[in-house]
Amino acid sequence: MSDGRASVPNSTKTYNTVYELLHDKRNALFTTQYEKNTKFVQQAKDSHEATQEFLKRFNTANPNYVKKILVKENKGANKASSQSRTICLMDATVSMTYLLHNCKNTVGTVFERTTEILRDNNISEDSFQIQFVAYRNYNSVQDKIFQFSPWETRADNLRAFMNTINVKGGWGNEAVEIGLWHANKENQRENITQIVLIGDAPPNTKAEVEQKRSNGFGEAYWQNPKFTQDTYYDDELAKLISNKIPVHAFFVNKRAKAIFKEIAEKFRGRCEPLDINSPLGTNMLTDLVTEVVLKNVSEESKGNAVVDA
């Protein structure tokens, strides 16, 4: 503004200086991060106390307790009983810093809530598996352009994976196509049920894929069995459509809205905004992941009732 004051679009608050604006935003961000860090510390504390209790009782004359804990803590994905296999694709570039932070703090809540609701509705707790996939762009090295967890039904294992993921790179439109390519590869190994896509940028265009492969590390760098053939998001979507695998898309920046909506509509999937900077962001993220899983593992006749629980 000409008088030196600063205003924020879509806000009624006016600041006398840019410093006041930045100070206010910094405090708001700190408050949000503090709340989420507090939740993360509480999760770590609960896990530590449970471990201490186990060690205390390990040599007691209660083998059933020890057996129960060991089975629980070492339980893996049960392929025979799984009905839902969800891939959660997340942009892991620099602009998504706080979303990844939220995911790390939220993954335990997602699993605990899902397991509790399944148990309450007499549905096997092994009925779902989730794989988290972080995708970036062609200015990331081959083992960082995408990273993925094992298929899991245990929150601790997925949280451990998420804690290894840090934001890196970013190059305008991002390599959504690599995430979708990975999903199709996973489906070839064993059928997946649905995909949850979360990001703040549209996928690369065909021209951008070629340009970024060439101008980043160079086309020769990508000439290995995994990345020799470039791909395009629309080609990967066509494969998902042919296999009837829906994509639910959630955008955290308006510039991704149009294309994410177009992607979701191809599958009659959901497309909604996700406000990662709001105190409600964690709850929203928990709700969206939990809802699509529960709808999938529930019988059609009672699917909505289970979700509403």
Secondary structure as UniProt FT lines:
FT   TURN            2..3
FT   STRAND          6..7
FT   TURN            9..10
FT   STRAND          14..15
FT   HELIX           18..57
FT   TURN            58..59
FT   HELIX           63..73
FT   TURN            79..81
FT   STRAND          84..91
FT   HELIX           94..96
FT   HELIX           97..120
FT   TURN            121..122
FT   TURN            125..126
FT   STRAND          128..135
FT   TURN            138..139
FT   TURN            142..144
FT   STRAND          146..148
FT   HELIX           155..162
FT   TURN            163..164
FT   HELIX           176..189
FT   STRAND          194..199
FT   HELIX           206..215
FT   TURN            216..217
FT   HELIX           219..222
FT   TURN            225..227
FT   HELIX           233..242
FT   TURN            243..244
FT   STRAND          247..251
FT   HELIX           254..256
FT   HELIX           257..265
FT   TURN            266..268
FT   STRAND          271..273
FT   TURN            276..277
FT   TURN            279..280
FT   HELIX           281..297
FT   HELIX           300..302
FT   HELIX           303..308
//
